[in-house]
Amino acid sequence: MSEIAYLKGDATQPHASGVKIVAHVCNDLGGWGKGFVLAVSKRWEKPERAYRDWHRHRADNDFGLGAVQFVQVEKYVWVANMVGQRGMKTGSRGPPVRYEAIRKCLAAVAQKAQELSASVHVPRIGCGLAGGKWNEVEPLVAETLCAADVDVSVYDSDG
């Protein structure tokens, strides 16, 4: 079982050799324009385009809570668009984060990471605009990625 490494920096610029997966949480409404996705879009165009297309054609695919879309952005870098939040605003059912959907997404990311012999790099997923708590998300990372012996780095912005 691997352990989570906590680093200062930007998850879109992973500190590792070999194949890397940059994973982040998206909403189930097709919205892309605030939070960590801005850093993703600044670095690569393909994840946003792929996510919007995935949402646009959702009647014909698996788009929805708990689904993951893997987008190769460089020879050794993939982005995992994980649908782990319902909507974009806190409402009567609490914040948009959906922990069970994140767990399902992370299990799929663990499987893909094993297939690619990849490390996984994330911000504190689900804890920004989705409104989640890291003390709820961290065990999900441990139960899925770390338990699968996948190297995981969590990045905290240094700015």
TORBA-671718 format. One record per residue: residue number from 1; chain; x, y, z of N, C-alpha, C in turn; residue in one letter. Coordinates in pm, whole numbers, plus 32768, in hexadecimal, padded with zeros to 4 digits. Example, Ala and Ser with C-alpha at 12.3 -4.5 7.8 and 13.67 -1.06 7.14 Angstrom:
# residues 2
+-----+---+------+------+------+------+------+------+------+------+------+---+
!   k ! c !   nX !   nY !   nZ !  caX !  caY !  caZ !   cX !   cY !   cZ ! r !
+-----+---+------+------+------+------+------+------+------+------+------+---+
!   1 ! A ! 8527 ! 7DC7 ! 830C ! 84CE ! 7E3E ! 830C ! 8528 ! 7EB6 ! 830C ! A !
!   2 ! A ! 8505 ! 7F1F ! 82C4 ! 8557 ! 7F96 ! 82CA ! 850A ! 8003 ! 8313 ! S !
+-----+---+------+------+------+------+------+------+------+------+------+---+
***
This chain:
# residues 159
+-----+---+------+------+------+------+------+------+------+------+------+---+
!   k ! c !   nX !   nY !   nZ !  caX !  caY !  caZ !   cX !   cY !   cZ ! r !
+-----+---+------+------+------+------+------+------+------+------+------+---+
!   1 ! A ! 8056 ! 7F89 ! 8000 ! 8000 ! 8000 ! 8000 ! 8059 ! 807C ! 8000 ! M !
!   2 ! A ! 803F ! 80D6 ! 7FA4 ! 808E ! 8150 ! 7F9D ! 8054 ! 81B9 ! 7FFC ! S !
!   3 ! A ! 809D ! 8224 ! 800D ! 8070 ! 8292 ! 8061 ! 8061 ! 830F ! 800C ! E !
!   4 ! A ! 800F ! 836C ! 803B ! 7FFB ! 83EA ! 7FF4 ! 8070 ! 8447 ! 8010 ! I !
!   5 ! A ! 80A7 ! 8480 ! 7FA6 ! 8110 ! 84E5 ! 7FB4 ! 80CD ! 856D ! 7FA5 ! A !
!   6 ! A ! 80E8 ! 85C7 ! 8002 ! 80B2 ! 864F ! 7FFD ! 811F ! 86AD ! 7FCE ! Y !
!   7 ! A ! 8102 ! 86F9 ! 7F65 ! 8164 ! 8752 ! 7F28 ! 812A ! 87DD ! 7F18 ! L !
!   8 ! A ! 8182 ! 8840 ! 7F15 ! 815B ! 88C9 ! 7EF1 ! 816D ! 88D5 ! 7E5A ! K !
!   9 ! A ! 810D ! 8914 ! 7E19 ! 811B ! 8928 ! 7D8A ! 8099 ! 8917 ! 7D3F ! G !
!  10 ! A ! 80A8 ! 88FD ! 7CC0 ! 8038 ! 88F6 ! 7C61 ! 802B ! 8866 ! 7C2E ! D !
!  11 ! A ! 7FB9 ! 882A ! 7C45 ! 7FA3 ! 87A0 ! 7C1A ! 7FA8 ! 878E ! 7B83 ! A !
!  12 ! A ! 7F9B ! 87FC ! 7B37 ! 7FA5 ! 87EF ! 7AA5 ! 8036 ! 87E7 ! 7A78 ! T !
!  13 ! A ! 8092 ! 87F4 ! 7AD7 ! 8121 ! 87E5 ! 7AB9 ! 815B ! 877E ! 7B1A ! Q !
!  14 ! A ! 8133 ! 86FF ! 7B09 ! 8157 ! 8696 ! 7B68 ! 81EC ! 867F ! 7B77 ! P !
!  15 ! A ! 8214 ! 8668 ! 7BF2 ! 82A0 ! 864C ! 7C14 ! 82B3 ! 85B5 ! 7C18 ! H !
!  16 ! A ! 82CB ! 8578 ! 7BA6 ! 82E1 ! 84E7 ! 7BA0 ! 8314 ! 84C4 ! 7B16 ! A !
!  17 ! A ! 8355 ! 8451 ! 7B0E ! 837D ! 841F ! 7A8B ! 8318 ! 83B4 ! 7A63 ! S !
!  18 ! A ! 831E ! 838C ! 79E6 ! 82C2 ! 8326 ! 79B6 ! 8239 ! 835E ! 7994 ! G !
!  19 ! A ! 81D9 ! 8305 ! 7987 ! 8151 ! 832C ! 7962 ! 810B ! 8369 ! 79DC ! V !
!  20 ! A ! 80C0 ! 83D4 ! 79C3 ! 807A ! 841B ! 7A2D ! 7FE9 ! 8431 ! 7A07 ! K !
!  21 ! A ! 7F91 ! 8427 ! 7A6B ! 7F04 ! 844A ! 7A59 ! 7EE7 ! 84BF ! 7AB5 ! I !
!  22 ! A ! 7EB6 ! 852D ! 7A7C ! 7E8A ! 85A1 ! 7AC9 ! 7DF2 ! 8592 ! 7AD3 ! V !
!  23 ! A ! 7DC1 ! 857D ! 7B4D ! 7D31 ! 8565 ! 7B61 ! 7CF2 ! 85DC ! 7BA8 ! A !
!  24 ! A ! 7C79 ! 85FB ! 7B81 ! 7C30 ! 866A ! 7BC1 ! 7B9A ! 864E ! 7BBA ! H !
!  25 ! A ! 7B4F ! 8697 ! 7C0B ! 7ABE ! 8684 ! 7C13 ! 7A76 ! 86EA ! 7BBC ! V !
!  26 ! A ! 7A13 ! 86B9 ! 7B72 ! 79BD ! 870B ! 7B1D ! 792D ! 86FF ! 7B4F ! C !
!  27 ! A ! 78DA ! 875B ! 7B22 ! 784C ! 8754 ! 7B44 ! 77FE ! 8705 ! 7ADB ! N !
!  28 ! A ! 7780 ! 86E8 ! 7AFA ! 772D ! 8699 ! 7A9F ! 76D4 ! 86EF ! 7A45 ! D !
!  29 ! A ! 76F2 ! 8772 ! 7A3E ! 76A2 ! 87CD ! 79EC ! 76E8 ! 87F7 ! 796A ! L !
!  30 ! A ! 7763 ! 87CC ! 7958 ! 77AC ! 87F3 ! 78E1 ! 77F2 ! 8879 ! 78EF ! G !
!  31 ! A ! 77F1 ! 88B2 ! 7968 ! 7832 ! 8932 ! 797F ! 78C7 ! 8922 ! 7996 ! G !
!  32 ! A ! 7913 ! 8979 ! 7956 ! 79A7 ! 8977 ! 7961 ! 79D3 ! 8A08 ! 7959 ! W !
!  33 ! A ! 7A03 ! 8A40 ! 79C5 ! 7A2C ! 8ACC ! 79BC ! 7A56 ! 8B0A ! 7A3E ! G !
!  34 ! A ! 7A54 ! 8ABD ! 7AAC ! 7A82 ! 8AF1 ! 7B2D ! 7AD1 ! 8A86 ! 7B74 ! K !
!  35 ! A ! 7B2A ! 8AB1 ! 7BCA ! 7B76 ! 8A52 ! 7C1A ! 7BEC ! 8A16 ! 7BD0 ! G !
!  36 ! A ! 7C0E ! 899B ! 7BF6 ! 7C84 ! 8958 ! 7BC2 ! 7C7F ! 8944 ! 7B2B ! F !
!  37 ! A ! 7C07 ! 893A ! 7AF2 ! 7BFF ! 8925 ! 7A60 ! 7C3E ! 8998 ! 7A12 ! V !
!  38 ! A ! 7C45 ! 8A0E ! 7A4E ! 7C87 ! 8A7E ! 7A0A ! 7D1C ! 8A62 ! 79F8 ! L !
!  39 ! A ! 7D5A ! 8A26 ! 7A5D ! 7DE7 ! 8A00 ! 7A52 ! 7DF9 ! 8992 ! 79EA ! A !
!  40 ! A ! 7D9A ! 8934 ! 79E6 ! 7DA0 ! 88C9 ! 7983 ! 7D97 ! 8904 ! 78F7 ! V !
!  41 ! A ! 7D35 ! 895C ! 78E1 ! 7D21 ! 8998 ! 785C ! 7D95 ! 89F2 ! 7833 ! S !
!  42 ! A ! 7DD3 ! 8A32 ! 7894 ! 7E46 ! 8A89 ! 7875 ! 7EBB ! 8A35 ! 7840 ! K !
!  43 ! A ! 7EC6 ! 89BD ! 7871 ! 7F36 ! 8965 ! 784B ! 7F16 ! 8912 ! 77CF ! R !
!  44 ! A ! 7E99 ! 88DF ! 77C5 ! 7E73 ! 8887 ! 7755 ! 7DE5 ! 88AA ! 7729 ! W !
!  45 ! A ! 7DCC ! 88A7 ! 76A8 ! 7D46 ! 88C3 ! 7671 ! 7CEC ! 8848 ! 766F ! E !
!  46 ! A ! 7D27 ! 87D3 ! 765A ! 7CD9 ! 875A ! 7641 ! 7C79 ! 8731 ! 76B1 ! K !
!  47 ! A ! 7C9D ! 873B ! 7732 ! 7C40 ! 870D ! 779A ! 7BBB ! 8758 ! 779B ! P !
!  48 ! A ! 7BBF ! 87DB ! 778A ! 7B42 ! 8828 ! 7789 ! 7AEE ! 8803 ! 7710 ! E !
!  49 ! A ! 7B2C ! 87FE ! 769B ! 7AE3 ! 87D9 ! 7621 ! 7AA3 ! 8750 ! 762F ! R !
!  50 ! A ! 7AF1 ! 86F1 ! 7664 ! 7AC0 ! 8668 ! 7673 ! 7A4D ! 8663 ! 76D7 ! A !
!  51 ! A ! 7A5C ! 86AB ! 7747 ! 79F3 ! 86AD ! 77AE ! 7972 ! 86E9 ! 7776 ! Y !
!  52 ! A ! 797A ! 8759 ! 7732 ! 7902 ! 8799 ! 76FA ! 78BF ! 873E ! 7693 ! R !
!  53 ! A ! 790F ! 86FB ! 7641 ! 78D8 ! 869E ! 75DE ! 7897 ! 8626 ! 7623 ! D !
!  54 ! A ! 78D9 ! 85F3 ! 7689 ! 78A5 ! 8582 ! 76D8 ! 781D ! 85A7 ! 7712 ! W !
!  55 ! A ! 7812 ! 8620 ! 774C ! 7793 ! 864E ! 7785 ! 772A ! 8663 ! 7718 ! H !
!  56 ! A ! 7751 ! 86A2 ! 76AB ! 76F4 ! 86BF ! 763D ! 76B4 ! 8640 ! 7606 ! R !
!  57 ! A ! 7700 ! 85D2 ! 7602 ! 76CE ! 8553 ! 75CC ! 76AE ! 84EE ! 763B ! H !
!  58 ! A ! 7689 ! 8521 ! 76B1 ! 7675 ! 84CA ! 7725 ! 7606 ! 8463 ! 7713 ! R !
!  59 ! A ! 75A8 ! 847B ! 76BA ! 753E ! 8419 ! 76A3 ! 7577 ! 8399 ! 7666 ! A !
!  60 ! A ! 75ED ! 83A4 ! 7629 ! 7629 ! 8331 ! 75E4 ! 76A8 ! 82FD ! 7627 ! D !
!  61 ! A ! 76C4 ! 832A ! 76A3 ! 773D ! 82FB ! 76E6 ! 7727 ! 82EC ! 777C ! N !
!  62 ! A ! 7792 ! 82DD ! 77C7 ! 7788 ! 82C3 ! 7857 ! 7790 ! 8341 ! 78AE ! D !
!  63 ! A ! 7788 ! 83B8 ! 7873 ! 7795 ! 8433 ! 78C1 ! 7732 ! 8433 ! 7934 ! F !
!  64 ! A ! 7763 ! 8451 ! 79AC ! 770E ! 845A ! 7A22 ! 7763 ! 844A ! 7A9F ! G !
!  65 ! A ! 7726 ! 845A ! 7B11 ! 776F ! 844C ! 7B8F ! 77B9 ! 83C7 ! 7B95 ! L !
!  66 ! A ! 7836 ! 83CD ! 7BB9 ! 7888 ! 8354 ! 7BC6 ! 78D1 ! 832B ! 7B48 ! G !
!  67 ! A ! 78B7 ! 836F ! 7AD9 ! 78F9 ! 834C ! 7A5A ! 797D ! 8399 ! 7A4E ! A !
!  68 ! A ! 79DA ! 835D ! 7A04 ! 7A5D ! 839C ! 79ED ! 7A7B ! 8399 ! 7958 ! V !
!  69 ! A ! 7AB1 ! 8407 ! 7928 ! 7ADF ! 8412 ! 789E ! 7B76 ! 8426 ! 78A2 ! Q !
!  70 ! A ! 7BC0 ! 83D0 ! 785E ! 7C52 ! 83DB ! 7859 ! 7C7B ! 841A ! 77D5 ! F !
!  71 ! A ! 7CC8 ! 8485 ! 77DE ! 7CF2 ! 84D1 ! 7769 ! 7D8B ! 84D7 ! 7769 ! V !
!  72 ! A ! 7DC7 ! 84A0 ! 7701 ! 7E59 ! 84A7 ! 76F8 ! 7E7F ! 8530 ! 76C1 ! Q !
!  73 ! A ! 7ED4 ! 8578 ! 770D ! 7EF8 ! 8600 ! 76E8 ! 7F8A ! 860F ! 76BE ! V !
!  74 ! A ! 7FDC ! 85B0 ! 76E7 ! 8069 ! 85AB ! 76C0 ! 808E ! 8518 ! 76B8 ! E !
!  75 ! A ! 8104 ! 84FB ! 7685 ! 812D ! 846F ! 7676 ! 8120 ! 8422 ! 76F9 ! K !
!  76 ! A ! 8146 ! 8462 ! 7768 ! 8146 ! 841D ! 77EA ! 80E6 ! 845C ! 784F ! Y !
!  77 ! A ! 8087 ! 84AC ! 7820 ! 802A ! 84EE ! 787C ! 7F9A ! 84DD ! 784D ! V !
!  78 ! A ! 7F46 ! 84B2 ! 78AA ! 7EB6 ! 84A5 ! 7894 ! 7E6E ! 84FF ! 78F7 ! W !
!  79 ! A ! 7DF9 ! 8530 ! 78D2 ! 7DA2 ! 8578 ! 792E ! 7D26 ! 8523 ! 7941 ! V !
!  80 ! A ! 7CFE ! 8513 ! 79C1 ! 7C84 ! 84CA ! 79E1 ! 7C1A ! 852F ! 7A0B ! A !
!  81 ! A ! 7BB4 ! 8540 ! 79B5 ! 7B41 ! 8593 ! 79D5 ! 7AE0 ! 853B ! 7A24 ! N !
!  82 ! A ! 7AD6 ! 8552 ! 7AA9 ! 7A84 ! 84FF ! 7B00 ! 7A03 ! 854A ! 7B25 ! M !
!  83 ! A ! 7991 ! 8511 ! 7B05 ! 7912 ! 8551 ! 7B27 ! 78F0 ! 852C ! 7BB8 ! V !
!  84 ! A ! 790F ! 858A ! 7C11 ! 7900 ! 856F ! 7CA0 ! 78B2 ! 85D9 ! 7CEC ! G !
!  85 ! A ! 786C ! 862F ! 7CA3 ! 7818 ! 8691 ! 7CE8 ! 7795 ! 86A2 ! 7C9E ! Q !
!  86 ! A ! 7729 ! 86AE ! 7CEC ! 76A3 ! 86C3 ! 7CB5 ! 768B ! 8759 ! 7CB0 ! R !
!  87 ! A ! 767F ! 878E ! 7C39 ! 7669 ! 881D ! 7C29 ! 76E4 ! 886D ! 7C4D ! G !
!  88 ! A ! 76CC ! 88EF ! 7C68 ! 773C ! 8948 ! 7C84 ! 7728 ! 899E ! 7D00 ! M !
!  89 ! A ! 76B5 ! 8995 ! 7D3F ! 769A ! 89ED ! 7DB1 ! 7668 ! 899D ! 7E29 ! K !
!  90 ! A ! 7686 ! 89CF ! 7EA0 ! 7652 ! 8993 ! 7F1A ! 75BC ! 89AE ! 7F1F ! T !
!  91 ! A ! 7571 ! 8945 ! 7F3C ! 74E0 ! 8952 ! 7F44 ! 74AA ! 8908 ! 7FBD ! G !
!  92 ! A ! 742D ! 88E2 ! 7FB6 ! 73EC ! 889F ! 8028 ! 742C ! 8818 ! 8047 ! S !
!  93 ! A ! 7471 ! 87DE ! 7FE7 ! 74B6 ! 875E ! 7FFD ! 7549 ! 8771 ! 801E ! R !
!  94 ! A ! 756F ! 87EB ! 8041 ! 75F9 ! 8806 ! 8067 ! 764E ! 882D ! 7FF0 ! G !
!  95 ! A ! 76D3 ! 8826 ! 8002 ! 772D ! 884D ! 7F95 ! 7725 ! 87EA ! 7F21 ! P !
!  96 ! A ! 7755 ! 8813 ! 7EAC ! 774C ! 87BE ! 7E34 ! 779C ! 873C ! 7E39 ! P !
!  97 ! A ! 7802 ! 8733 ! 7E8E ! 7856 ! 86BB ! 7E93 ! 7800 ! 863F ! 7EAB ! V !
!  98 ! A ! 7825 ! 85D3 ! 7E67 ! 77E3 ! 8551 ! 7E7D ! 7852 ! 84EC ! 7E95 ! R !
!  99 ! A ! 7866 ! 84CC ! 7F15 ! 78D7 ! 8477 ! 7F3B ! 78D2 ! 83EC ! 7EFC ! Y !
! 100 ! A ! 785B ! 83B3 ! 7EF3 ! 7852 ! 832D ! 7EB8 ! 7878 ! 8330 ! 7E24 ! E !
! 101 ! A ! 7854 ! 839C ! 7DDE ! 787C ! 83AA ! 7D51 ! 7914 ! 83B9 ! 7D47 ! A !
! 102 ! A ! 7950 ! 8405 ! 7DA3 ! 79E1 ! 8414 ! 7DA1 ! 7A24 ! 838E ! 7DBB ! I !
! 103 ! A ! 79EE ! 833F ! 7E19 ! 7A26 ! 82BA ! 7E33 ! 7A23 ! 8265 ! 7DB4 ! R !
! 104 ! A ! 79B3 ! 8266 ! 7D6E ! 79A5 ! 8218 ! 7CF3 ! 7A0A ! 8248 ! 7C89 ! K !
! 105 ! A ! 7A17 ! 82CC ! 7C7D ! 7A77 ! 8306 ! 7C1E ! 7B05 ! 82DB ! 7C3F ! C !
! 106 ! A ! 7B28 ! 82E6 ! 7CBF ! 7BB0 ! 82C4 ! 7CE8 ! 7BD0 ! 8231 ! 7CD1 ! L !
! 107 ! A ! 7B6C ! 81DA ! 7CDF ! 7B81 ! 814C ! 7CC3 ! 7BA2 ! 8138 ! 7C2F ! A !
! 108 ! A ! 7B5E ! 8183 ! 7BD7 ! 7B7B ! 817B ! 7B48 ! 7C05 ! 81B4 ! 7B29 ! A !
! 109 ! A ! 7C2A ! 821F ! 7B6D ! 7CAE ! 825A ! 7B5A ! 7D1A ! 81F9 ! 7B89 ! V !
! 110 ! A ! 7D02 ! 81B4 ! 7BF9 ! 7D62 ! 8151 ! 7C2B ! 7D78 ! 80E3 ! 7BC3 ! A !
! 111 ! A ! 7D0B ! 80B4 ! 7B86 ! 7D16 ! 804B ! 7B21 ! 7D66 ! 807C ! 7AA8 ! Q !
! 112 ! A ! 7D49 ! 80F6 ! 7A7A ! 7D91 ! 812E ! 7A07 ! 7E24 ! 8144 ! 7A2A ! K !
! 113 ! A ! 7E3E ! 8173 ! 7AA4 ! 7EC9 ! 8189 ! 7ACF ! 7F16 ! 8106 ! 7AD1 ! A !
! 114 ! A ! 7ED6 ! 809B ! 7AFC ! 7F19 ! 8018 ! 7AFB ! 7F34 ! 7FEB ! 7A6C ! Q !
! 115 ! A ! 7ED3 ! 7FFD ! 7A13 ! 7EE4 ! 7FD7 ! 7986 ! 7F5B ! 8020 ! 7947 ! E !
! 116 ! A ! 7F6A ! 80A1 ! 7969 ! 7FD1 ! 80F6 ! 792D ! 8052 ! 80FA ! 797E ! L !
! 117 ! A ! 8053 ! 80BA ! 79F3 ! 80C3 ! 80C8 ! 7A53 ! 80DB ! 815C ! 7A6F ! S !
! 118 ! A ! 8070 ! 81A3 ! 7A8C ! 8073 ! 8234 ! 7A9D ! 8069 ! 825D ! 7B2F ! A !
! 119 ! A ! 809D ! 82D3 ! 7B4C ! 8086 ! 8313 ! 7BCD ! 800F ! 8371 ! 7BBA ! S !
! 120 ! A ! 7FCF ! 8397 ! 7C2A ! 7F59 ! 83EE ! 7C24 ! 7F77 ! 846F ! 7C70 ! V !
! 121 ! A ! 7F4E ! 84DF ! 7C33 ! 7F6A ! 8564 ! 7C67 ! 7EE8 ! 85B3 ! 7C6E ! H !
! 122 ! A ! 7ECA ! 85E9 ! 7CE4 ! 7E4A ! 862C ! 7CF9 ! 7E5A ! 86A8 ! 7D50 ! V !
! 123 ! A ! 7DFF ! 8709 ! 7D3E ! 7DF1 ! 876F ! 7DA5 ! 7D9F ! 872C ! 7E15 ! P !
! 124 ! A ! 7D73 ! 8774 ! 7E77 ! 7D1B ! 8738 ! 7EDD ! 7C90 ! 872A ! 7E9F ! R !
! 125 ! A ! 7C81 ! 86C0 ! 7E51 ! 7C09 ! 86AB ! 7E00 ! 7B89 ! 86AF ! 7E54 ! I !
! 126 ! A ! 7B25 ! 86F1 ! 7E1B ! 7AA2 ! 86F9 ! 7E5B ! 7A9B ! 875C ! 7ECD ! G !
! 127 ! A ! 7B09 ! 87A2 ! 7EEA ! 7B0D ! 87F9 ! 7F5F ! 7B11 ! 888E ! 7F3D ! C !
! 128 ! A ! 7B09 ! 88AE ! 7EBE ! 7B06 ! 893A ! 7E95 ! 7A75 ! 8964 ! 7E82 ! G !
! 129 ! A ! 7A50 ! 897F ! 7E08 ! 79C8 ! 89AB ! 7DE9 ! 795F ! 8941 ! 7E08 ! L !
! 130 ! A ! 7987 ! 88C2 ! 7E0A ! 7927 ! 8856 ! 7E28 ! 7900 ! 8856 ! 7EBB ! A !
! 131 ! A ! 7950 ! 8899 ! 7F10 ! 792A ! 88A9 ! 7F9C ! 7947 ! 8833 ! 7FF7 ! G !
! 132 ! A ! 7996 ! 87D4 ! 7FC9 ! 79B5 ! 8760 ! 801C ! 7A1C ! 877B ! 8086 ! G !
! 133 ! A ! 7A2D ! 871B ! 80DD ! 7A8E ! 8723 ! 814A ! 7AFC ! 86BC ! 8130 ! K !
! 134 ! A ! 7B7B ! 86E7 ! 813C ! 7BE9 ! 868C ! 8121 ! 7BE8 ! 8614 ! 817F ! W !
! 135 ! A ! 7BBA ! 8625 ! 81F9 ! 7BB5 ! 85B2 ! 8255 ! 7B50 ! 8549 ! 8229 ! N !
! 136 ! A ! 7AFA ! 856B ! 81CA ! 7A9E ! 850A ! 818D ! 7ADA ! 84CF ! 810C ! E !
! 137 ! A ! 7B24 ! 8521 ! 80C2 ! 7B5C ! 84F6 ! 8041 ! 7BDB ! 84A4 ! 8054 ! V !
! 138 ! A ! 7C30 ! 84CC ! 80AF ! 7CB0 ! 8488 ! 80C2 ! 7CA0 ! 83F1 ! 80D7 ! E !
! 139 ! A ! 7C3F ! 83C4 ! 812B ! 7C2F ! 8332 ! 8138 ! 7C05 ! 82EE ! 80B5 ! P !
! 140 ! A ! 7BBC ! 8336 ! 8060 ! 7B94 ! 82FD ! 7FDE ! 7C0F ! 82E8 ! 7F86 ! L !
! 141 ! A ! 7C6B ! 8347 ! 7F8C ! 7CE9 ! 833B ! 7F40 ! 7D37 ! 82C2 ! 7F74 ! V !
! 142 ! A ! 7D3C ! 82B4 ! 7FF7 ! 7D85 ! 8244 ! 8033 ! 7D45 ! 81BE ! 8010 ! A !
! 143 ! A ! 7CC0 ! 81B7 ! 8016 ! 7C78 ! 8139 ! 7FFD ! 7C7D ! 810C ! 7F6B ! E !
! 144 ! A ! 7C92 ! 8169 ! 7F11 ! 7C90 ! 8147 ! 7E82 ! 7D1D ! 8147 ! 7E48 ! T !
! 145 ! A ! 7D5B ! 81BA ! 7E43 ! 7DDE ! 81C7 ! 7E03 ! 7E4F ! 818A ! 7E56 ! L !
! 146 ! A ! 7E59 ! 81B2 ! 7ED4 ! 7EC6 ! 817E ! 7F28 ! 7EB9 ! 80E7 ! 7F3C ! C !
! 147 ! A ! 7E3F ! 80B7 ! 7F4F ! 7E2A ! 8028 ! 7F62 ! 7E51 ! 7FD9 ! 7EE6 ! A !
! 148 ! A ! 7E4B ! 801A ! 7E71 ! 7E73 ! 7FDA ! 7DF2 ! 7F08 ! 7FED ! 7DD8 ! A !
! 149 ! A ! 7F4F ! 8024 ! 7E39 ! 7FDF ! 803B ! 7E30 ! 8004 ! 80A0 ! 7DC3 ! D !
! 150 ! A ! 7FAC ! 8101 ! 7DAE ! 7FC5 ! 816C ! 7D4E ! 8004 ! 81E1 ! 7D99 ! V !
! 151 ! A ! 8070 ! 8218 ! 7D64 ! 80AE ! 828D ! 7DA0 ! 8054 ! 8306 ! 7D8A ! D !
! 152 ! A ! 8037 ! 834E ! 7DF7 ! 7FDC ! 83BF ! 7DF2 ! 8020 ! 843B ! 7E2D ! V !
! 153 ! A ! 8017 ! 84A9 ! 7DE2 ! 8048 ! 8529 ! 7E14 ! 7FD4 ! 858B ! 7E18 ! S !
! 154 ! A ! 7FC3 ! 85CD ! 7E8B ! 7F5D ! 8634 ! 7E9D ! 7FA6 ! 86BA ! 7EA3 ! V !
! 155 ! A ! 7F7A ! 8715 ! 7E4E ! 7FBC ! 8796 ! 7E42 ! 7F69 ! 8804 ! 7E84 ! Y !
! 156 ! A ! 7FAD ! 8852 ! 7ED6 ! 7F72 ! 88CA ! 7F0F ! 7FB5 ! 8940 ! 7ECB ! D !
! 157 ! A ! 7F63 ! 899C ! 7E9C ! 7F97 ! 8A10 ! 7E56 ! 7FF7 ! 8A5C ! 7EB2 ! S !
! 158 ! A ! 8063 ! 8A8C ! 7E78 ! 80C2 ! 8AD8 ! 7EC9 ! 80AD ! 8B6E ! 7EB8 ! D !
! 159 ! A ! 803C ! 8B90 ! 7E7B ! 8023 ! 8C1F ! 7E64 ! 7FA0 ! 8C4C ! 7E8E ! G !
+-----+---+------+------+------+------+------+------+------+------+------+---+
***
